[in-house]
Structure formats: structure tokens, C-alpha cells
Amino acid sequence: MMDVRRAGERYRGGDPVAGIESLHAFSFGPHYDPDNLRFGAVIACNEERLAPGAGFDEHPHSHTEIVTWVVEGRLTHRDSTGRSSLIRPGDVQRLSAAGGVRHVERNDADVPLVFVQMWLAPLEPGGDPAYEVVHGIADSTPYAVPQAGAMLHVRRLAEGERTAVPDAAYTYVHVVRGEVRLDGAELGPGDAARITDAKDVEAVGLTEAELLVWELTG
């Protein structure tokens, strides 16, 4: 079964005066929706747009696996463990909040920043915070988040190119850019598909496209 959620259906948030625009695919903050709390392990998929100099001041997280994908620009990350990183397009950043961590996310560049940040519920709460960056992840190279029983697949398609969607109990597909046909439905930038018991599902690039595909065990 596939449930398509359109980009325009996302909840709008952020602080436009401060140069922050946010689009939330799931119930988030003041946008509480009891029918849209999670899909498998995914509890948030936020598209964030930060103007030059804008950002999120230090704030806490706990019991969450946070995976970030930069679409354009450069993201500056600092956290309470003393780490500081610069994340660029093509990099995967993961912050395991575990028992608790605080971090800062900013656009310290002179160009706009766009990134997609996905939150996953861990299989077990607690533990020590952890952090990882994979620079320039290759197309079709899976990135495992075992703490959440999840695998991220990055797919970059040429026009007319096909790719298999992983068979899984839950599969979450987010279109970063371009247009694709997925199991008969046409999806564009910001659209997403939530597929339950995915089997033999295929995505076809209608244009050049980039997809983030989560393979979820539960």
C-alpha cells in the first residue's frame, strides 16, 4: 500500500523574519496531528531553508537519530560534545542524541542553505551521544542507522533511468529534486511516498532526480 503526501500538504513553520523557513512532513511542534505522528521509525522529515547568517541556536535533543542531507549551500554544525563540522551537498550527517545532547545549526555562508533533516526513533532509549559524517556518499550506497533499524539509500536518476525501491515492511521515499514516477504516481520536489510492505516497487526518473529512500524494519 502506498500513501502519497504532497509538498504543499506539509506544515509550515520556522521564523521568516529571522531567515528561517521550515516545512514539516509529520506532526511537529505546534502543528500537532495525532494521525501523522510517524511512519515506521521516521518521526520527522523537515525541509529547512536558512538565509545567510540565519540558524538554530543551541537546543537539546534526546532519544532521537537525526540524519541530515544538504541540498544546497553549507551547514555549520556544533554540539555539546565539542564537535564542529561543515556539511556540504552529498554529505550525510548523523547525530545520535541518545541520552541527551545539545547542538547548533547555522548558515555561516553568504549563500542560501537548504537541507532535509530526518528524525528516527531508536529501538532502545538512552546511551551515549554519537556523531558521524560521510562526505560525498556515492549513489546507491546504503547508509545504515542500526540504532533505528533503518537504512538510507540515496538515488540519483537520469531522465528515463529506473531504480528498484527496497522491499521492506516500511519504505519512505522523499523527492529532493526532479520528478519521478513511483508505482504509477508522479512525484515532484518535496513530495513523499509512504509504502507499507513494499515489494517489486520501481521508481523512474521523468527528469533528472534525487531521492532519499528509507528502508525500515518497523
Backbone torsions as a table, in degrees:
resi	resn	phi	psi	omega
1	MET	NA	135.1	-179.1
2	MET	-122.8	130.1	178.6
3	ASP	-115.6	111.8	-178.6
4	VAL	-91.4	128.7	176.2
5	ARG	-114.7	125.1	-175.6
6	ARG	-85.3	152.3	-178.6
7	ALA	-54.7	-40.2	-176.8
8	GLY	-72.0	-10.6	179.2
9	GLU	-87.2	-6.8	-177.8
10	ARG	-70.1	154.0	179.0
11	TYR	-79.7	133.8	179.4
12	ARG	-90.0	134.8	178.9
13	GLY	-144.0	-154.7	-179.4
14	GLY	88.5	-161.5	-178.8
15	ASP	-144.3	87.1	-176.2
16	PRO	-55.5	-34.3	179.1
17	VAL	-62.7	-34.1	179.4
18	ALA	-89.2	5.7	178.6
19	GLY	82.8	23.2	-178.4
20	ILE	-119.9	121.8	173.7
21	GLU	-121.6	128.3	-176.9
22	SER	-126.2	142.1	175.4
23	LEU	-127.3	121.9	-173.1
24	HIS	-111.1	122.9	-179.8
25	ALA	-81.7	-18.7	-179.2
26	PHE	-124.5	164.2	174.1
27	SER	-47.2	129.7	-171.5
28	PHE	-155.3	126.9	174.7
29	GLY	54.9	-126.3	-178.8
30	PRO	-70.9	-12.7	-180.0
31	HIS	-91.0	67.8	-176.3
32	TYR	-81.4	125.1	177.9
33	ASP	-136.4	103.7	-176.3
34	PRO	-62.5	-17.4	179.3
35	ASP	-92.4	3.7	-176.2
36	ASN	-140.6	48.9	-175.2
37	LEU	-85.7	-33.7	-177.3
38	ARG	-167.3	166.4	171.0
39	PHE	-139.2	111.0	-170.9
40	GLY	59.8	-131.2	179.0
41	ALA	-83.7	-12.3	-175.4
42	VAL	-77.4	122.3	179.3
43	ILE	-115.4	-8.5	176.0
44	ALA	-158.4	143.4	169.6
45	CYS	-141.7	99.9	-172.6
46	ASN	-111.2	129.2	171.1
47	GLU	-97.3	120.7	-175.7
48	GLU	-114.2	134.0	176.8
49	ARG	-123.0	116.6	-177.4
50	LEU	-116.4	127.2	174.6
51	ALA	-70.6	160.7	176.0
52	PRO	-52.6	130.5	179.5
53	GLY	86.7	-9.7	-178.3
54	ALA	-88.4	163.5	177.0
55	GLY	172.9	-179.6	179.0
56	PHE	-103.1	118.0	177.9
57	ASP	-65.1	171.7	-175.2
58	GLU	-55.2	129.6	-178.9
59	HIS	-148.0	157.2	-174.2
60	PRO	-93.8	156.6	169.4
61	HIS	-141.4	153.9	173.0
62	SER	-153.5	151.4	174.8
63	HIS	51.7	45.4	-179.2
64	THR	-146.1	138.1	170.4
65	GLU	-97.5	118.5	-173.5
66	ILE	-112.7	116.2	-178.1
67	VAL	-116.7	129.2	-174.0
68	THR	-121.6	136.4	179.2
69	TRP	-126.7	116.2	-179.7
70	VAL	-83.7	129.2	179.9
71	VAL	-91.0	-46.6	175.9
72	GLU	-153.1	151.0	-177.4
73	GLY	90.3	-161.3	-178.0
74	ARG	-138.3	131.4	-178.6
75	LEU	-104.5	125.8	174.0
76	THR	-94.6	126.2	-179.8
77	HIS	-120.9	133.3	171.2
78	ARG	-137.9	141.6	179.7
79	ASP	-137.3	173.5	-172.4
80	SER	-72.7	-5.9	174.2
81	THR	-86.6	-1.7	179.1
82	GLY	95.5	1.6	-179.6
83	ARG	-80.3	146.2	174.4
84	SER	-140.5	129.2	-175.6
85	SER	-140.7	156.1	172.6
86	LEU	-117.9	118.5	-173.6
87	ILE	-108.1	129.4	-176.4
88	ARG	-117.7	168.6	177.0
89	PRO	-54.8	136.2	-178.2
90	GLY	94.3	-9.5	177.8
91	ASP	-94.1	145.1	171.6
92	VAL	-109.4	125.0	176.3
93	GLN	-112.4	135.0	176.1
94	ARG	-129.0	128.6	174.2
95	LEU	-118.9	114.5	173.5
96	SER	-89.0	107.4	-176.2
97	ALA	-70.7	-30.1	176.6
98	ALA	48.8	-129.5	-176.8
99	GLY	-70.9	-12.4	177.0
100	GLY	149.1	135.2	177.8
101	VAL	-154.8	155.1	175.7
102	ARG	-120.4	144.0	177.8
103	HIS	-149.6	166.4	179.3
104	VAL	-123.1	137.3	176.0
105	GLU	-129.2	124.0	-174.8
106	ARG	-141.2	159.2	169.0
107	ASN	-105.3	94.7	-179.9
108	ASP	-89.9	3.6	-179.8
109	ALA	-89.4	176.4	-179.6
110	ASP	-102.8	17.1	177.4
111	VAL	-127.9	157.7	179.4
112	PRO	-61.9	152.6	178.9
113	LEU	-119.8	132.3	173.8
114	VAL	-129.2	128.5	175.1
115	PHE	-144.6	155.6	175.9
116	VAL	-109.1	126.0	-180.0
117	GLN	-120.6	128.1	-175.5
118	MET	-118.7	131.0	179.3
119	TRP	-108.1	135.6	178.4
120	LEU	-125.6	143.6	177.1
121	ALA	-80.5	129.8	179.1
122	PRO	-72.2	158.2	177.5
123	LEU	-69.8	-33.4	179.1
124	GLU	-132.7	136.5	178.6
125	PRO	-77.2	168.5	174.4
126	GLY	83.4	-164.4	-178.2
127	GLY	94.9	-173.4	-179.0
128	ASP	-101.8	142.8	177.6
129	PRO	-60.0	148.3	177.9
130	ALA	-141.2	157.0	-175.3
131	TYR	-144.7	143.0	179.5
132	GLU	-153.7	143.6	171.7
133	VAL	-128.9	130.2	171.4
134	VAL	-108.9	114.1	-177.2
135	HIS	-85.1	129.8	173.9
136	GLY	61.5	53.4	-179.0
137	ILE	-63.0	136.2	-176.8
138	ALA	-76.0	153.9	177.6
139	ASP	-59.8	139.0	177.5
140	SER	69.5	4.8	176.4
141	THR	-83.2	117.1	-178.0
142	PRO	-72.7	146.6	175.8
143	TYR	-119.8	116.6	-173.8
144	ALA	-88.0	138.6	170.2
145	VAL	-123.3	77.9	-173.2
146	PRO	-63.3	-26.1	179.6
147	GLN	-61.2	-23.9	179.5
148	ALA	-113.0	5.9	-177.4
149	GLY	61.5	43.9	-171.9
150	ALA	-136.2	155.0	176.8
151	MET	-135.8	128.2	177.0
152	LEU	-97.9	130.6	175.3
153	HIS	-116.7	125.9	175.0
154	VAL	-97.4	126.3	-179.2
155	ARG	-122.9	123.4	175.0
156	ARG	-115.9	115.2	-172.7
157	LEU	-110.6	140.7	167.3
158	ALA	-83.4	164.5	177.2
159	GLU	-59.0	128.3	-179.6
160	GLY	85.2	-8.5	-179.0
161	GLU	-77.5	146.0	-178.7
162	ARG	-114.5	150.6	174.0
163	THR	-146.9	144.3	178.1
164	ALA	-79.7	140.3	172.2
165	VAL	-90.8	132.9	-175.9
166	PRO	-57.3	138.0	171.5
167	ASP	-71.7	127.2	-177.9
168	ALA	-163.4	162.6	176.6
169	ALA	-60.2	-40.6	176.8
170	TYR	-137.1	133.8	176.6
171	THR	-131.9	126.9	-179.6
172	TYR	-115.5	122.7	-177.2
173	VAL	-116.5	122.0	177.6
174	HIS	-117.1	127.0	178.2
175	VAL	-87.1	115.7	178.9
176	VAL	-79.8	-47.9	180.0
177	ARG	-152.3	157.0	178.5
178	GLY	83.3	-171.7	-178.2
179	GLU	-130.9	140.9	-179.5
180	VAL	-136.4	159.2	168.8
181	ARG	-108.2	126.1	-176.7
182	LEU	-127.3	109.6	178.7
183	ASP	50.4	42.7	176.4
184	GLY	92.3	-13.7	179.5
185	ALA	-100.6	141.6	176.8
186	GLU	-96.9	128.0	-177.6
187	LEU	-122.5	142.4	177.7
188	GLY	-120.0	-172.6	-176.6
189	PRO	-56.0	130.0	179.5
190	GLY	87.1	-13.2	175.6
191	ASP	-74.4	155.8	178.9
192	ALA	-143.5	156.6	176.3
193	ALA	-128.8	134.1	176.0
194	ARG	-110.3	111.5	-172.9
195	ILE	-112.1	125.1	177.1
196	THR	-101.1	132.6	-179.1
197	ASP	54.7	52.3	-179.8
198	ALA	-63.7	133.7	176.4
199	LYS	-152.1	124.3	177.3
200	ASP	58.0	35.8	176.2
201	VAL	-89.5	140.8	-176.0
202	GLU	-130.1	141.9	174.2
203	ALA	-110.6	139.1	-179.7
204	VAL	-124.9	130.8	177.7
205	GLY	-73.8	117.0	172.4
206	LEU	-81.7	-25.9	169.6
207	THR	-137.4	-176.8	166.8
208	GLU	-60.3	137.8	-173.7
209	ALA	-148.0	158.2	175.4
210	GLU	-131.9	128.7	-177.2
211	LEU	-123.8	145.4	167.2
212	LEU	-111.2	120.9	-174.0
213	VAL	-121.8	119.1	176.5
214	TRP	-97.7	127.0	172.9
215	GLU	-101.5	116.5	-169.0
216	LEU	-123.5	134.1	-179.8
217	THR	-81.2	-22.8	-178.3
218	GLY	-177.9	NA	NA
